[in-house]
Amino acid sequence: LEGQVEFRALLYVPGMLPFELGSNMFDENTGNMRLYVKRVFINDKFTELCPRWLKFVKGVVDSEDLPLNVGREILQKSSVLRVVSRRIVKKCLDMFEDLKEKDGEDWATFQKQFGKYLKVGVVEDNDNRNDIGEYVSFLSTADEKNLTTLDKYVERMKEGQTCIYFISGEGRAQCEMSPSLEKVKNNGYEVIFCTEPLDELCMMELKEFDGKEIVDLSKDSVMLATGCSSALLPPVCTPE
């Protein structure tokens, strides 16, 4: 319920990635949200009902405020639908928060099955980027097997460390052999491993987390200095 808009929705996260999304994570022929108006089924292919990064979430939505002859053009212009979409995103984030707080096997399964969708959300959803950023997970130097979220990284930060560091590579082994790790070995700073192209895009879009700048250690301009975790060197201009 928001203002004069009322609707009911039932949302859930499946225990595993639906088969039809295995080969195409955004398969347009796969409906995940079934839209009803006054309990009359309308369609399950309306992409405007929720952002595509939530393609894996299943649900039904029933609204009293949309016309029964609803069409795509009407939906695109509908303020009611925009309210519904915002609330669906908020409720999904609440679900993810519950999973994260409980931790354990369910949270690990959720990350394994749907973690890539959350990273797409960070890249594409400008309005909810920071909120989604609380649920993305990565490999890091802190644990050889388990993924870590950015808030856990921040909890483990060394005294005086002001930045979150990451490096990119084709797998953990390549990241561990990166010369960039030499920059932080003596300081004992944790480094996140971005082993997929989507990981790096996610970091670039976030830029910061919890007031901590996110820094790519592979950049030549990054230098560690006494008393601070990172200083970006200004570009050097060489006269012709």
C-alpha positions as CSV (number, residue, x, y, z in Angstrom):
1,L,0.0,0.0,0.0
2,E,1.5,3.4,-1.0
3,G,-0.7,6.5,-1.2
4,Q,-3.9,5.7,-3.1
5,V,-2.4,2.6,-4.7
6,E,-3.3,-0.8,-3.4
7,F,-2.1,-4.2,-4.6
8,R,-1.2,-7.6,-3.2
9,A,1.8,-9.6,-4.2
10,L,3.3,-13.0,-3.3
11,L,7.0,-13.3,-4.0
12,Y,9.5,-16.0,-3.5
13,V,13.1,-17.0,-4.4
14,P,13.3,-20.5,-5.9
15,G,15.8,-22.9,-4.4
16,M,17.7,-23.2,-7.7
17,L,18.0,-21.3,-11.0
18,P,15.0,-22.1,-13.2
19,F,15.9,-24.4,-16.1
20,E,14.8,-22.0,-18.7
21,L,17.2,-19.3,-17.5
22,G,20.2,-21.7,-17.6
23,S,21.2,-20.8,-21.1
24,N,19.9,-17.3,-21.2
25,M,19.7,-15.5,-17.9
26,F,17.3,-12.9,-19.3
27,D,15.1,-15.1,-21.5
28,E,12.3,-12.9,-22.7
29,N,10.0,-15.8,-23.1
30,T,10.3,-16.7,-19.5
31,G,7.6,-15.1,-17.3
32,N,8.5,-14.6,-13.7
33,M,5.8,-12.3,-12.5
34,R,2.1,-13.0,-13.2
35,L,0.0,-9.9,-13.3
36,Y,-3.6,-9.9,-12.2
37,V,-6.2,-7.1,-12.2
38,K,-9.1,-7.6,-9.8
39,R,-8.0,-11.3,-9.7
40,V,-8.3,-11.7,-13.5
41,F,-5.0,-12.9,-15.1
42,I,-3.6,-10.4,-17.5
43,N,-0.1,-11.5,-18.5
44,D,3.2,-12.9,-17.2
45,K,5.4,-11.2,-19.8
46,F,5.3,-7.6,-18.7
47,T,8.9,-6.6,-18.3
48,E,7.8,-3.3,-16.8
49,L,6.5,-5.0,-13.7
50,C,10.0,-5.5,-12.2
51,P,13.6,-4.8,-13.4
52,R,15.3,-7.6,-15.3
53,W,17.9,-8.2,-12.7
54,L,15.0,-9.7,-10.6
55,K,14.2,-12.1,-13.4
56,F,14.9,-15.1,-11.1
57,V,12.2,-14.0,-8.5
58,K,8.9,-15.7,-9.0
59,G,5.6,-14.1,-8.0
60,V,2.0,-13.0,-8.5
61,V,0.7,-9.4,-8.4
62,D,-2.9,-8.5,-8.1
63,S,-4.0,-4.8,-8.4
64,E,-7.3,-3.2,-7.9
65,D,-6.2,0.0,-9.6
66,L,-5.2,-1.0,-13.1
67,P,-7.8,-1.3,-15.9
68,L,-8.8,-4.8,-17.0
69,N,-8.0,-4.0,-20.6
70,V,-4.4,-3.2,-19.7
71,G,-1.8,-3.2,-22.5
72,R,1.9,-2.6,-22.8
73,E,1.4,1.1,-23.8
74,I,-0.9,1.7,-20.9
75,L,1.5,0.0,-18.5
76,Q,4.5,2.1,-19.7
77,K,2.6,5.3,-18.8
78,S,1.0,4.0,-15.6
79,S,2.0,5.7,-12.4
80,V,0.3,2.8,-10.6
81,L,2.7,0.3,-12.2
82,R,5.8,2.4,-11.3
83,V,4.6,2.3,-7.6
84,V,4.1,-1.5,-7.8
85,S,7.5,-2.0,-9.4
86,R,9.2,0.1,-6.7
87,R,7.5,-1.9,-3.9
88,I,8.4,-5.2,-5.5
89,V,12.0,-4.2,-5.6
90,K,11.8,-3.1,-1.9
91,K,10.2,-6.4,-0.9
92,C,12.8,-8.4,-2.7
93,L,15.6,-6.6,-1.0
94,D,13.8,-7.3,2.3
95,M,13.8,-11.0,1.4
96,F,17.5,-10.9,0.6
97,E,18.2,-9.2,3.9
98,D,16.4,-12.0,5.7
99,L,18.5,-14.6,3.9
100,K,21.7,-12.7,4.7
101,E,20.9,-12.4,8.4
102,K,20.2,-16.1,8.7
103,D,23.4,-16.8,6.8
104,G,24.1,-20.5,6.5
105,E,23.4,-22.9,3.6
106,D,20.4,-21.0,2.2
107,W,22.5,-17.8,1.8
108,A,25.4,-19.7,0.2
109,T,23.0,-21.3,-2.2
110,F,21.3,-18.0,-3.0
111,Q,24.7,-16.5,-3.9
112,K,25.7,-19.4,-6.0
113,Q,22.5,-19.5,-8.0
114,F,21.6,-15.8,-8.2
115,G,24.6,-13.8,-7.3
116,K,25.2,-12.7,-10.9
117,Y,21.8,-11.2,-11.1
118,L,22.5,-9.0,-8.1
119,K,25.7,-7.7,-9.8
120,V,23.6,-6.9,-12.9
121,G,21.3,-4.9,-10.6
122,V,24.3,-2.9,-9.3
123,V,25.3,-2.1,-12.9
124,E,21.8,-1.3,-14.2
125,D,19.6,-0.1,-11.3
126,N,20.7,3.5,-10.6
127,D,18.0,4.0,-7.9
128,N,18.8,0.9,-5.9
129,R,22.5,0.5,-6.6
130,N,23.8,1.1,-3.1
131,D,21.2,-1.1,-1.5
132,I,21.9,-4.0,-3.9
133,G,25.6,-3.5,-3.2
134,E,25.0,-4.8,0.3
135,Y,24.2,-8.3,-1.0
136,V,26.8,-8.9,-3.8
137,S,29.6,-11.4,-2.9
138,F,33.1,-12.0,-4.1
139,L,36.1,-14.2,-3.6
140,S,38.9,-12.6,-1.5
141,T,42.2,-13.2,0.1
142,A,40.4,-13.7,3.5
143,D,39.0,-17.1,2.6
144,E,40.1,-19.7,0.1
145,K,36.6,-21.2,-0.4
146,N,33.8,-18.9,0.8
147,L,32.6,-15.7,-0.7
148,T,32.5,-12.4,1.2
149,T,30.2,-9.4,1.1
150,L,31.5,-5.9,1.1
151,D,30.2,-5.2,4.6
152,K,32.2,-8.2,6.0
153,Y,35.2,-6.9,4.2
154,V,34.8,-3.5,5.9
155,E,34.5,-5.2,9.3
156,R,37.9,-6.9,8.7
157,M,39.6,-3.7,7.5
158,K,43.0,-2.9,9.1
159,E,43.3,0.2,11.3
160,G,44.1,3.1,9.1
161,Q,42.8,1.4,6.0
162,T,40.5,3.7,4.1
163,C,39.9,1.9,0.8
164,I,38.5,-1.4,-0.4
165,Y,40.9,-3.1,-2.8
166,F,40.3,-5.5,-5.7
167,I,42.1,-7.0,-8.6
168,S,40.7,-8.8,-11.7
169,G,41.8,-12.1,-13.3
170,E,40.6,-15.2,-15.0
171,G,40.1,-17.2,-11.8
172,R,41.4,-17.2,-8.3
173,A,44.8,-18.7,-9.2
174,Q,45.6,-15.9,-11.7
175,C,44.5,-13.2,-9.2
176,E,46.8,-14.7,-6.6
177,M,49.7,-14.5,-9.0
178,S,49.1,-10.9,-9.9
179,P,52.0,-8.5,-9.2
180,S,49.4,-6.1,-7.9
181,L,49.1,-8.1,-4.7
182,E,52.7,-7.1,-3.9
183,K,51.4,-3.6,-3.2
184,V,49.4,-4.8,-0.1
185,K,51.3,-7.8,1.1
186,N,53.4,-5.9,3.7
187,N,50.3,-4.1,5.0
188,G,48.2,-7.3,5.3
189,Y,45.2,-5.7,3.5
190,E,42.5,-8.0,2.2
191,V,41.9,-7.9,-1.5
192,I,38.8,-8.9,-3.4
193,F,39.2,-11.1,-6.5
194,C,37.0,-10.2,-9.5
195,T,37.1,-13.4,-11.5
196,E,34.3,-12.6,-13.9
197,P,33.8,-9.5,-16.2
198,L,30.6,-8.8,-14.3
199,D,32.5,-8.6,-11.0
200,E,34.7,-5.8,-12.3
201,L,31.8,-3.9,-13.8
202,C,30.0,-4.1,-10.5
203,M,33.0,-2.6,-8.6
204,M,33.3,0.2,-11.2
205,E,29.7,1.1,-10.8
206,L,29.7,1.0,-7.0
207,K,32.8,3.2,-6.8
208,E,32.5,3.2,-3.0
209,F,30.8,1.3,-0.2
210,D,30.1,2.4,3.4
211,G,32.1,5.5,2.8
212,K,35.2,3.5,1.6
213,E,36.5,4.1,-1.9
214,I,36.7,1.0,-4.1
215,V,40.2,0.9,-5.7
216,D,41.5,-1.3,-8.5
217,L,45.0,-2.4,-7.4
218,S,46.0,-3.1,-11.0
219,K,46.0,0.6,-11.9
220,D,49.4,2.0,-12.2
221,S,48.2,5.2,-10.5
222,V,47.5,3.4,-7.1
223,M,50.2,3.8,-4.5
224,L,50.1,2.9,-0.9
225,A,51.4,5.5,1.5
226,T,52.1,5.7,5.2
227,G,49.1,6.9,7.2
228,C,46.6,6.2,4.5
229,S,45.5,3.2,2.4
230,S,45.6,4.7,-1.0
231,A,46.7,7.8,-2.8
232,L,46.0,8.4,-6.5
233,L,48.9,9.9,-8.2
234,P,48.2,12.7,-10.6
235,P,48.8,12.1,-14.3
236,V,52.3,13.0,-15.5
237,C,52.5,15.4,-18.5
238,T,55.6,15.1,-20.6
239,P,56.3,18.1,-22.8
240,E,56.9,17.3,-26.5
